[in-house]
Amino acid sequence: MRIEDLQQQIAFIKEIDKLKYILRKTKLIGSDRAENDAEHSWHLAMMAIVLAEHSNVPIDLLKVMKMVLIHDIVEIDAGDTFIYGSKNHTNTEEELAAAKRIFGMLPEPQAQELVAIWREFEEGHTPEAKFARTMDRLEPLLQNTSNNGGTWREYDVPFQQVYDKKSIMKEGSETIWSYAEQLLNDSVERGILKR
């Protein structure tokens, strides 16, 4: 290995430490503290390990873990966009530029691999991307249902908008989507999500 490669990799590792400062709208389960992107990514990786058996089809778990660990790195430059806000929260030119800049800090073969994995997640067509996106939608659902409505109540998000955003989960796991759908319906009955 070339010393230049190691230096590039260390620079990348230092740069992605900034992910710990990117705050999300959702709060940690049982807390009023906002989750940061690094915590979110770690949680998704653990969820993927634990829940992989519920994927609709066999998946490459290592690839899924790479996806969930890197999918929000672009937010170092682009910032976190609230999924229920008016702005498109994914696939922006700003995010692509961020992916190229941040992953471009790595030696070329690694940079190309991570940009490709990031794009695959964003496009959402492969079994791995579908399952990774299921994890990405499930985690804040668990947070909001555990936190008495959380950001749904705080930002007055209606049931249908939540349902529409969460329904892509079925592409990665019908089993998890069935569970999530029941949580959504229970949330309406509990009065923490308005129909």
GROMACS elastic network, one bead per residue, 0.5 to 0.9 nm:
[ bonds ]
;  ai    aj funct       b0    kb
    1     4     6  0.84600   500
    1     5     6  0.69561   500
    1     6     6  0.76570   500
    2     5     6  0.53041   500
    2     6     6  0.67537   500
    2     7     6  0.88888   500
    3     6     6  0.50885   500
    3     7     6  0.62143   500
    3     8     6  0.86686   500
    4     7     6  0.50564   500
    4     8     6  0.62017   500
    4     9     6  0.86126   500
    4   107     6  0.83813   500
    5     8     6  0.51155   500
    5     9     6  0.61553   500
    5    10     6  0.86325   500
    5   106     6  0.73426   500
    5   107     6  0.56361   500
    6     9     6  0.50358   500
    6    10     6  0.61247   500
    6    11     6  0.85458   500
    6   106     6  0.88857   500
    6   107     6  0.85479   500
    7    10     6  0.51642   500
    7    11     6  0.61669   500
    7    12     6  0.86493   500
    7   106     6  0.88975   500
    8    11     6  0.50840   500
    8    12     6  0.62369   500
    8    13     6  0.86739   500
    8   105     6  0.60006   500
    8   106     6  0.52688   500
    8   107     6  0.64348   500
    9    12     6  0.50480   500
    9    13     6  0.61735   500
    9    14     6  0.86740   500
    9   105     6  0.73457   500
    9   106     6  0.54071   500
    9   107     6  0.72096   500
   10    14     6  0.62100   500
   10    15     6  0.85509   500
   10   106     6  0.87050   500
   11    14     6  0.51809   500
   11    15     6  0.61574   500
   11    16     6  0.87910   500
   11   105     6  0.71582   500
   11   106     6  0.80631   500
   12    16     6  0.62141   500
   12    17     6  0.87613   500
   12   102     6  0.71474   500
   12   103     6  0.74753   500
   12   104     6  0.87304   500
   12   105     6  0.57417   500
   12   106     6  0.62789   500
   13    16     6  0.54166   500
   13    17     6  0.66509   500
   14    17     6  0.53762   500
   14    18     6  0.77805   500
   15    18     6  0.59744   500
   15    19     6  0.82928   500
   15    76     6  0.86998   500
   15   102     6  0.77106   500
   15   105     6  0.89610   500
   16    19     6  0.55328   500
   16    20     6  0.81060   500
   16    73     6  0.68417   500
   16    76     6  0.75751   500
   16   102     6  0.80772   500
   17    20     6  0.59139   500
   17    21     6  0.80307   500
   17    38     6  0.83174   500
   18    21     6  0.55080   500
   18    22     6  0.71326   500
   18    38     6  0.87758   500
   18    73     6  0.87938   500
   18    76     6  0.63034   500
   19    22     6  0.53651   500
   19    23     6  0.85739   500
   19    36     6  0.73106   500
   19    37     6  0.56425   500
   19    38     6  0.54687   500
   19    39     6  0.89570   500
   19    72     6  0.80481   500
   19    73     6  0.64274   500
   19    74     6  0.88752   500
   19    75     6  0.74404   500
   19    76     6  0.58463   500
   20    23     6  0.77683   500
   20    36     6  0.56664   500
   20    37     6  0.60352   500
   20    38     6  0.50518   500
   20    39     6  0.73896   500
   21    36     6  0.63384   500
   21    37     6  0.75433   500
   21    38     6  0.82518   500
   21    76     6  0.84138   500
   22    35     6  0.85893   500
   22    36     6  0.53839   500
   22    37     6  0.56260   500
   22    38     6  0.80020   500
   22    75     6  0.71815   500
   22    76     6  0.67899   500
   22    79     6  0.69397   500
   22    80     6  0.69446   500
   23    26     6  0.85785   500
   23    34     6  0.62007   500
   23    35     6  0.59132   500
   23    37     6  0.62941   500
   23    79     6  0.87028   500
   23    80     6  0.72271   500
   24    27     6  0.76607   500
   24    34     6  0.60560   500
   24    35     6  0.55321   500
   24    36     6  0.55751   500
   24    37     6  0.66032   500
   24    40     6  0.86147   500
   24    80     6  0.63419   500
   24    81     6  0.82485   500
   24    82     6  0.76852   500
   25    34     6  0.62054   500
   25    35     6  0.73162   500
   25    36     6  0.88326   500
   25    80     6  0.84656   500
   25    81     6  0.88465   500
   25    82     6  0.67510   500
   25   151     6  0.67374   500
   26    29     6  0.89494   500
   26    33     6  0.84546   500
   26    34     6  0.57734   500
   26    35     6  0.60987   500
   26    36     6  0.88615   500
   26   140     6  0.64223   500
   26   143     6  0.70046   500
   26   144     6  0.72520   500
   26   150     6  0.68950   500
   26   151     6  0.59942   500
   27    30     6  0.80199   500
   27    31     6  0.62718   500
   27    32     6  0.57203   500
   27    33     6  0.53439   500
   27    35     6  0.52656   500
   27    36     6  0.89365   500
   27   140     6  0.83628   500
   27   143     6  0.66921   500
   27   144     6  0.77592   500
   27   147     6  0.78088   500
   27   150     6  0.70519   500
   27   151     6  0.78772   500
   28    31     6  0.52241   500
   28    32     6  0.68621   500
   28    33     6  0.60684   500
   28    34     6  0.61656   500
   28    35     6  0.54800   500
   28   140     6  0.89425   500
   28   143     6  0.63687   500
   28   144     6  0.89602   500
   28   147     6  0.83198   500
   29    32     6  0.83011   500
   29    33     6  0.89777   500
   29   142     6  0.77331   500
   29   143     6  0.50139   500
   29   144     6  0.77952   500
   29   145     6  0.88638   500
   29   146     6  0.60012   500
   29   147     6  0.62671   500
   30   143     6  0.79828   500
   30   146     6  0.66095   500
   30   147     6  0.58888   500
   31    34     6  0.80978   500
   31   147     6  0.74884   500
   32   147     6  0.84647   500
   32   150     6  0.88678   500
   35    38     6  0.83754   500
   35    39     6  0.64214   500
   35    40     6  0.67153   500
   36    39     6  0.54394   500
   36    40     6  0.62991   500
   36    41     6  0.88107   500
   37    41     6  0.60921   500
   37    42     6  0.85672   500
   37    72     6  0.67178   500
   37    73     6  0.80013   500
   37    75     6  0.82234   500
   37    80     6  0.83908   500
   38    41     6  0.51627   500
   38    42     6  0.61733   500
   38    43     6  0.85393   500
   38    69     6  0.80817   500
   38    72     6  0.84009   500
   38    73     6  0.85950   500
   39    42     6  0.51800   500
   39    43     6  0.60832   500
   39    44     6  0.86306   500
   40    43     6  0.51531   500
   40    44     6  0.62398   500
   40    45     6  0.87504   500
   40    68     6  0.88414   500
   40    69     6  0.86905   500
   40    72     6  0.89384   500
   40   136     6  0.85274   500
   40   139     6  0.79722   500
   40   140     6  0.89272   500
   41    44     6  0.51453   500
   41    45     6  0.63017   500
   41    46     6  0.87790   500
   41    68     6  0.56951   500
   41    70     6  0.74707   500
   41    71     6  0.78961   500
   41    72     6  0.74799   500
   41   136     6  0.85789   500
   42    45     6  0.51609   500
   42    46     6  0.63790   500
   42    47     6  0.86404   500
   42    68     6  0.79213   500
   42    69     6  0.65341   500
   43    46     6  0.51772   500
   43    47     6  0.61090   500
   43    48     6  0.86100   500
   43    68     6  0.89592   500
   43   139     6  0.77553   500
   44    48     6  0.60555   500
   44    49     6  0.86515   500
   44    65     6  0.79025   500
   44    68     6  0.60229   500
   44    69     6  0.75755   500
   44   132     6  0.79794   500
   44   135     6  0.58541   500
   44   136     6  0.65344   500
   44   138     6  0.88570   500
   44   139     6  0.70536   500
   45    48     6  0.51101   500
   45    49     6  0.64070   500
   45    50     6  0.87847   500
   45    64     6  0.78746   500
   45    65     6  0.51821   500
   45    66     6  0.81073   500
   45    67     6  0.87128   500
   45    68     6  0.60041   500
   45    69     6  0.65261   500
   45   132     6  0.88029   500
   45   135     6  0.84416   500
   46    49     6  0.51689   500
   46    50     6  0.62835   500
   46    51     6  0.85219   500
   46    65     6  0.83598   500
   47    50     6  0.51144   500
   47    51     6  0.57537   500
   47    52     6  0.79806   500
   47   135     6  0.67849   500
   47   139     6  0.83238   500
   48    51     6  0.52156   500
   48    52     6  0.53690   500
   48    61     6  0.73867   500
   48    64     6  0.71920   500
   48    65     6  0.67812   500
   48    68     6  0.85071   500
   48   131     6  0.80899   500
   48   132     6  0.73191   500
   48   135     6  0.67077   500
   49    52     6  0.57097   500
   49    53     6  0.86611   500
   49    61     6  0.72635   500
   49    65     6  0.79170   500
   50    53     6  0.77560   500
   51    54     6  0.57161   500
   51    55     6  0.76178   500
   51   135     6  0.87595   500
   51   176     6  0.86844   500
   52    55     6  0.55940   500
   52    58     6  0.84895   500
   52    59     6  0.77581   500
   52    61     6  0.71580   500
   52   131     6  0.81333   500
   53    56     6  0.84983   500
   53    57     6  0.89059   500
   53    58     6  0.81058   500
   54    57     6  0.83613   500
   54   172     6  0.85292   500
   54   173     6  0.59599   500
   54   174     6  0.79414   500
   54   175     6  0.62745   500
   54   176     6  0.69313   500
   55    58     6  0.66267   500
   55    59     6  0.72894   500
   55   127     6  0.83042   500
   55   128     6  0.89448   500
   55   130     6  0.89176   500
   55   131     6  0.63472   500
   55   171     6  0.89748   500
   55   172     6  0.57457   500
   55   174     6  0.77530   500
   55   175     6  0.79481   500
   55   176     6  0.83445   500
   56    59     6  0.87910   500
   56   127     6  0.81008   500
   56   131     6  0.82204   500
   56   170     6  0.84415   500
   56   171     6  0.75647   500
   56   172     6  0.58175   500
   56   174     6  0.64907   500
   56   175     6  0.80280   500
   57   127     6  0.68949   500
   57   172     6  0.80587   500
   57   173     6  0.83108   500
   58    61     6  0.88515   500
   58   127     6  0.77902   500
   58   128     6  0.87392   500
   59    62     6  0.87639   500
   59    63     6  0.82654   500
   59    64     6  0.77499   500
   59   127     6  0.62660   500
   59   128     6  0.56587   500
   59   131     6  0.81379   500
   60    63     6  0.54542   500
   60    64     6  0.64826   500
   60    65     6  0.88684   500
   60   127     6  0.85709   500
   60   128     6  0.65320   500
   61    65     6  0.61301   500
   61    66     6  0.85885   500
   61   128     6  0.75505   500
   62    65     6  0.50670   500
   62    66     6  0.62306   500
   62    67     6  0.86588   500
   63    66     6  0.50147   500
   63    67     6  0.61912   500
   63    68     6  0.87625   500
   63   117     6  0.78314   500
   63   128     6  0.68006   500
   63   129     6  0.87289   500
   64    67     6  0.50225   500
   64    68     6  0.62929   500
   64    69     6  0.85543   500
   64   121     6  0.87153   500
   64   128     6  0.53573   500
   64   129     6  0.68441   500
   64   131     6  0.72919   500
   64   132     6  0.56045   500
   65    68     6  0.52816   500
   65    69     6  0.60399   500
   65    70     6  0.85653   500
   65   132     6  0.77419   500
   66    69     6  0.51779   500
   66    70     6  0.61161   500
   66    71     6  0.82081   500
   66   114     6  0.82615   500
   66   117     6  0.75072   500
   66   118     6  0.87020   500
   67    70     6  0.54106   500
   67    71     6  0.55449   500
   67   114     6  0.85346   500
   67   117     6  0.61559   500
   67   118     6  0.62748   500
   67   120     6  0.82260   500
   67   121     6  0.61702   500
   67   128     6  0.82944   500
   67   129     6  0.74014   500
   67   132     6  0.66844   500
   68    71     6  0.53754   500
   68    72     6  0.78068   500
   68   118     6  0.89647   500
   68   121     6  0.82801   500
   68   132     6  0.61047   500
   68   133     6  0.81377   500
   68   135     6  0.81176   500
   68   136     6  0.75321   500
   69    72     6  0.74877   500
   69    73     6  0.80299   500
   70    73     6  0.53301   500
   70    74     6  0.81026   500
   70   114     6  0.77276   500
   70   117     6  0.83737   500
   70   118     6  0.67794   500
   71    74     6  0.71690   500
   71    75     6  0.88005   500
   71   117     6  0.84648   500
   71   118     6  0.57104   500
   71   119     6  0.87634   500
   71   121     6  0.70318   500
   71   122     6  0.78890   500
   72    75     6  0.54521   500
   72    76     6  0.79157   500
   72    80     6  0.82020   500
   72   118     6  0.88530   500
   73    76     6  0.58535   500
   73    77     6  0.82879   500
   73    98     6  0.82806   500
   73    99     6  0.75164   500
   73   102     6  0.78827   500
   73   103     6  0.88907   500
   74    77     6  0.58550   500
   74    78     6  0.60251   500
   74    79     6  0.76288   500
   74    80     6  0.89614   500
   74    94     6  0.85594   500
   74    95     6  0.55627   500
   74    96     6  0.76673   500
   74    97     6  0.83478   500
   74    98     6  0.50694   500
   74    99     6  0.53523   500
   74   100     6  0.88834   500
   74   101     6  0.88851   500
   74   102     6  0.73256   500
   74   103     6  0.89843   500
   75    80     6  0.55420   500
   75    81     6  0.84484   500
   75    95     6  0.71964   500
   75    98     6  0.76529   500
   76    79     6  0.58835   500
   76    80     6  0.83326   500
   76    98     6  0.77394   500
   76   102     6  0.86199   500
   77    94     6  0.79615   500
   77    95     6  0.75892   500
   77    97     6  0.87020   500
   77    98     6  0.56952   500
   77    99     6  0.88147   500
   77   102     6  0.85882   500
   78    81     6  0.83277   500
   78    92     6  0.89440   500
   78    94     6  0.59420   500
   78    95     6  0.57018   500
   78    97     6  0.87949   500
   78    98     6  0.66708   500
   79    95     6  0.88272   500
   80    83     6  0.89469   500
   80    89     6  0.80619   500
   81    84     6  0.86053   500
   81    85     6  0.73361   500
   81    87     6  0.74032   500
   81    88     6  0.79144   500
   81    89     6  0.52159   500
   81    90     6  0.80985   500
   82    85     6  0.51848   500
   82    86     6  0.84265   500
   82    87     6  0.80386   500
   82    88     6  0.88939   500
   82    89     6  0.65930   500
   83    86     6  0.83520   500
   83    87     6  0.82413   500
   83    88     6  0.78064   500
   83    89     6  0.56967   500
   83    90     6  0.86688   500
   83   165     6  0.79856   500
   84    87     6  0.83737   500
   84    89     6  0.83991   500
   84   152     6  0.88151   500
   84   155     6  0.85281   500
   84   157     6  0.71033   500
   84   161     6  0.74037   500
   84   162     6  0.77253   500
   84   165     6  0.82769   500
   85    88     6  0.77423   500
   85    89     6  0.78268   500
   86    89     6  0.84926   500
   87    90     6  0.89807   500
   88    91     6  0.78370   500
   88    92     6  0.75245   500
   89    92     6  0.75520   500
   90    95     6  0.75785   500
   90   122     6  0.72542   500
   91    94     6  0.83082   500
   91    95     6  0.65621   500
   91    96     6  0.72061   500
   91   119     6  0.87391   500
   91   122     6  0.65053   500
   91   123     6  0.81418   500
   92    95     6  0.51987   500
   92    96     6  0.64838   500
   92    97     6  0.87465   500
   93    96     6  0.50906   500
   93    97     6  0.61773   500
   93    98     6  0.85315   500
   94    97     6  0.52059   500
   94    98     6  0.61927   500
   94    99     6  0.87030   500
   95    99     6  0.61243   500
   95   100     6  0.86447   500
   96    99     6  0.50079   500
   96   100     6  0.62450   500
   96   101     6  0.85944   500
   96   115     6  0.87962   500
   96   119     6  0.85187   500
   97   100     6  0.51789   500
   97   101     6  0.61564   500
   97   102     6  0.86000   500
   98   101     6  0.50831   500
   98   102     6  0.59281   500
   98   103     6  0.81714   500
   99   102     6  0.54075   500
   99   103     6  0.56945   500
   99   104     6  0.75635   500
   99   114     6  0.85700   500
   99   115     6  0.63214   500
   99   118     6  0.77573   500
   99   119     6  0.89994   500
  100   103     6  0.55965   500
  100   104     6  0.52992   500
  100   105     6  0.85134   500
  100   111     6  0.80250   500
  100   112     6  0.89355   500
  100   115     6  0.68500   500
  101   105     6  0.66519   500
  102   105     6  0.55735   500
  102   106     6  0.79644   500
  102   111     6  0.85714   500
  103   106     6  0.57685   500
  103   107     6  0.88036   500
  103   108     6  0.89502   500
  103   110     6  0.78396   500
  103   112     6  0.78131   500
  103   113     6  0.89854   500
  103   114     6  0.65395   500
  103   115     6  0.65407   500
  104   107     6  0.73810   500
  104   108     6  0.70850   500
  104   110     6  0.85197   500
  104   111     6  0.51964   500
  104   112     6  0.78816   500
  104   115     6  0.84234   500
  105   108     6  0.83906   500
  105   111     6  0.72000   500
  106   109     6  0.80375   500
  106   110     6  0.60403   500
  106   111     6  0.52381   500
  106   112     6  0.89017   500
  107   110     6  0.56429   500
  107   111     6  0.60503   500
  107   112     6  0.86833   500
  108   112     6  0.60317   500
  108   113     6  0.85494   500
  109   112     6  0.52579   500
  109   113     6  0.62523   500
  109   114     6  0.87946   500
  110   113     6  0.50609   500
  110   114     6  0.61753   500
  110   115     6  0.85356   500
  111   114     6  0.53536   500
  111   115     6  0.61192   500
  111   116     6  0.84846   500
  112   115     6  0.52707   500
  112   116     6  0.60623   500
  112   117     6  0.86026   500
  113   116     6  0.51531   500
  113   117     6  0.61759   500
  113   118     6  0.85954   500
  114   118     6  0.59692   500
  114   119     6  0.84525   500
  115   118     6  0.50209   500
  115   119     6  0.60887   500
  115   120     6  0.85263   500
  116   119     6  0.51042   500
  116   120     6  0.60976   500
  116   121     6  0.86751   500
  117   121     6  0.62785   500
  117   122     6  0.86740   500
  117   129     6  0.88393   500
  118   121     6  0.52212   500
  118   122     6  0.62864   500
  118   123     6  0.87108   500
  119   123     6  0.60344   500
  119   124     6  0.84451   500
  120   123     6  0.52166   500
  120   124     6  0.61122   500
  120   125     6  0.72230   500
  120   126     6  0.72492   500
  120   128     6  0.86130   500
  120   129     6  0.63004   500
  121   124     6  0.51402   500
  121   125     6  0.79130   500
  121   126     6  0.81477   500
  121   128     6  0.78570   500
  121   130     6  0.76681   500
  121   132     6  0.72326   500
  121   133     6  0.72674   500
  122   125     6  0.86613   500
  122   129     6  0.76628   500
  122   133     6  0.86140   500
  123   126     6  0.83752   500
  123   129     6  0.77054   500
  124   127     6  0.81257   500
  124   128     6  0.82379   500
  124   130     6  0.54227   500
  124   131     6  0.88500   500
  124   132     6  0.86246   500
  124   133     6  0.72803   500
  125   128     6  0.82810   500
  125   129     6  0.62910   500
  125   130     6  0.64586   500
  126   129     6  0.51572   500
  126   130     6  0.61373   500
  126   131     6  0.86140   500
  127   130     6  0.51109   500
  127   131     6  0.61870   500
  127   132     6  0.85467   500
  127   171     6  0.82964   500
  127   172     6  0.67016   500
  128   131     6  0.52269   500
  128   132     6  0.60335   500
  128   133     6  0.85104   500
  128   172     6  0.79346   500
  129   133     6  0.59947   500
  129   134     6  0.84587   500
  129   172     6  0.79300   500
  130   133     6  0.51849   500
  130   134     6  0.62254   500
  130   135     6  0.88603   500
  130   168     6  0.80731   500
  130   169     6  0.74822   500
  130   170     6  0.86134   500
  130   171     6  0.58431   500
  130   173     6  0.82106   500
  131   135     6  0.64481   500
  131   136     6  0.87070   500
  131   169     6  0.75848   500
  131   170     6  0.89580   500
  131   171     6  0.74236   500
  131   173     6  0.66779   500
  132   135     6  0.51566   500
  132   136     6  0.63007   500
  132   137     6  0.88269   500
  132   172     6  0.75686   500
  133   137     6  0.62183   500
  133   138     6  0.84849   500
  133   168     6  0.78511   500
  133   169     6  0.69090   500
  133   171     6  0.89179   500
  133   172     6  0.73627   500
  134   137     6  0.52462   500
  134   138     6  0.60286   500
  134   139     6  0.87705   500
  134   166     6  0.81700   500
  134   168     6  0.70314   500
  134   170     6  0.74837   500
  134   171     6  0.77012   500
  134   172     6  0.56774   500
  134   173     6  0.70749   500
  134   176     6  0.80342   500
  134   177     6  0.81528   500
  135   138     6  0.50311   500
  135   139     6  0.62234   500
  135   169     6  0.78782   500
  135   172     6  0.86947   500
  136   139     6  0.59345   500
  136   140     6  0.75234   500
  136   169     6  0.88677   500
  137   140     6  0.62277   500
  137   141     6  0.66135   500
  137   165     6  0.78718   500
  137   166     6  0.59062   500
  137   167     6  0.88418   500
  137   168     6  0.82653   500
  137   169     6  0.68334   500
  138   141     6  0.50676   500
  138   142     6  0.62412   500
  138   143     6  0.87217   500
  138   166     6  0.76727   500
  138   169     6  0.76965   500
  138   176     6  0.82236   500
  138   177     6  0.85886   500
  138   180     6  0.72238   500
  139   142     6  0.52162   500
  139   143     6  0.63452   500
  139   144     6  0.87832   500
  140   144     6  0.59805   500
  140   145     6  0.84172   500
  141   144     6  0.52103   500
  141   145     6  0.60788   500
  141   146     6  0.83899   500
  141   166     6  0.82905   500
  141   180     6  0.76095   500
  141   183     6  0.82233   500
  141   184     6  0.83241   500
  142   145     6  0.53095   500
  142   146     6  0.60033   500
  142   147     6  0.84861   500
  142   180     6  0.85525   500
  142   183     6  0.84711   500
  143   146     6  0.51416   500
  143   147     6  0.60001   500
  143   148     6  0.88680   500
  143   149     6  0.83780   500
  143   150     6  0.72489   500
  144   147     6  0.50168   500
  144   148     6  0.64357   500
  144   151     6  0.65084   500
  144   152     6  0.70526   500
  144   153     6  0.89023   500
  144   192     6  0.88796   500
  145   148     6  0.57409   500
  145   149     6  0.54672   500
  145   150     6  0.72116   500
  145   183     6  0.73257   500
  145   184     6  0.81294   500
  145   186     6  0.89732   500
  145   187     6  0.67300   500
  145   192     6  0.78580   500
  146   149     6  0.73528   500
  146   150     6  0.79294   500
  147   150     6  0.50630   500
  147   151     6  0.87301   500
  148   153     6  0.81485   500
  148   187     6  0.85452   500
  148   190     6  0.87390   500
  148   191     6  0.88554   500
  148   192     6  0.59415   500
  149   152     6  0.53751   500
  149   153     6  0.52878   500
  149   154     6  0.78450   500
  149   187     6  0.75643   500
  149   191     6  0.84258   500
  149   193     6  0.63677   500
  150   153     6  0.57404   500
  150   154     6  0.62461   500
  150   155     6  0.87158   500
  150   192     6  0.82942   500
  151   155     6  0.57177   500
  151   156     6  0.77799   500
  151   157     6  0.77508   500
  152   155     6  0.55588   500
  152   156     6  0.55527   500
  152   158     6  0.73654   500
  152   159     6  0.86432   500
  152   162     6  0.81636   500
  152   192     6  0.76440   500
  152   193     6  0.65670   500
  152   194     6  0.87189   500
  153   157     6  0.65301   500
  153   158     6  0.87555   500
  153   192     6  0.66020   500
  153   193     6  0.68590   500
  153   194     6  0.84818   500
  154   157     6  0.79918   500
  156   193     6  0.84296   500
  156   194     6  0.81428   500
  157   160     6  0.85292   500
  157   161     6  0.67807   500
  157   162     6  0.70260   500
  157   193     6  0.75432   500
  157   194     6  0.75918   500
  158   161     6  0.55973   500
  158   162     6  0.65558   500
  158   163     6  0.87281   500
  158   193     6  0.65353   500
  158   194     6  0.52510   500
  158   195     6  0.60477   500
  159   162     6  0.51887   500
  159   163     6  0.59438   500
  159   164     6  0.85239   500
  159   184     6  0.77813   500
  159   185     6  0.88515   500
  159   187     6  0.89942   500
  159   188     6  0.75524   500
  159   193     6  0.58238   500
  159   194     6  0.54254   500
  160   164     6  0.59601   500
  160   165     6  0.85481   500
  160   194     6  0.87033   500
  160   195     6  0.68793   500
  161   164     6  0.51808   500
  161   165     6  0.62959   500
  161   166     6  0.86037   500
  162   165     6  0.52706   500
  162   166     6  0.60703   500
  162   167     6  0.84732   500
  162   184     6  0.83469   500
  162   193     6  0.88701   500
  163   166     6  0.51478   500
  163   167     6  0.58422   500
  163   181     6  0.78655   500
  163   184     6  0.74440   500
  164   167     6  0.53848   500
  164   168     6  0.77260   500
  165   168     6  0.67398   500
  165   169     6  0.87108   500
  166   169     6  0.58932   500
  166   170     6  0.85361   500
  166   177     6  0.81793   500
  166   180     6  0.80953   500
  166   181     6  0.84523   500
  167   170     6  0.60899   500
  167   171     6  0.82381   500
  167   177     6  0.71163   500
  167   180     6  0.88119   500
  167   181     6  0.81078   500
  168   171     6  0.56284   500
  168   172     6  0.76281   500
  168   177     6  0.83007   500
  169   172     6  0.55542   500
  169   173     6  0.61991   500
  169   174     6  0.73902   500
  169   176     6  0.72702   500
  169   177     6  0.54273   500
  169   180     6  0.84431   500
  170   175     6  0.76669   500
  170   176     6  0.72347   500
  170   178     6  0.77982   500
  171   174     6  0.69251   500
  171   177     6  0.85526   500
  172   176     6  0.83413   500
  172   177     6  0.83970   500
  173   176     6  0.53008   500
  173   177     6  0.60877   500
  173   178     6  0.85346   500
  174   177     6  0.50082   500
  174   178     6  0.60440   500
  174   179     6  0.86538   500
  175   178     6  0.51969   500
  175   179     6  0.64520   500
  175   180     6  0.87066   500
  176   179     6  0.50494   500
  176   180     6  0.60562   500
  176   181     6  0.84997   500
  177   181     6  0.58786   500
  177   182     6  0.84520   500
  178   181     6  0.51389   500
  178   182     6  0.63251   500
  178   183     6  0.87459   500
  179   182     6  0.52366   500
  179   183     6  0.63929   500
  179   184     6  0.88599   500
  180   184     6  0.62656   500
  180   185     6  0.87005   500
  181   184     6  0.50602   500
  181   185     6  0.62795   500
  181   186     6  0.85521   500
  182   185     6  0.50886   500
  182   186     6  0.60185   500
  182   187     6  0.84470   500
  183   186     6  0.50041   500
  183   187     6  0.60249   500
  183   188     6  0.87506   500
  184   188     6  0.64993   500
  184   189     6  0.88395   500
  184   193     6  0.77425   500
  185   188     6  0.52089   500
  185   189     6  0.64647   500
  185   190     6  0.87296   500
  185   193     6  0.86592   500
  186   190     6  0.60935   500
  186   191     6  0.85681   500
  186   192     6  0.89083   500
  186   193     6  0.89150   500
  187   191     6  0.61589   500
  187   192     6  0.53640   500
  187   193     6  0.54550   500
  187   194     6  0.83875   500
  188   191     6  0.50566   500
  188   192     6  0.60420   500
  188   194     6  0.59498   500
  188   195     6  0.64918   500
  189   192     6  0.78085   500
  189   193     6  0.81214   500
  190   193     6  0.77001   500
  191   194     6  0.66421   500
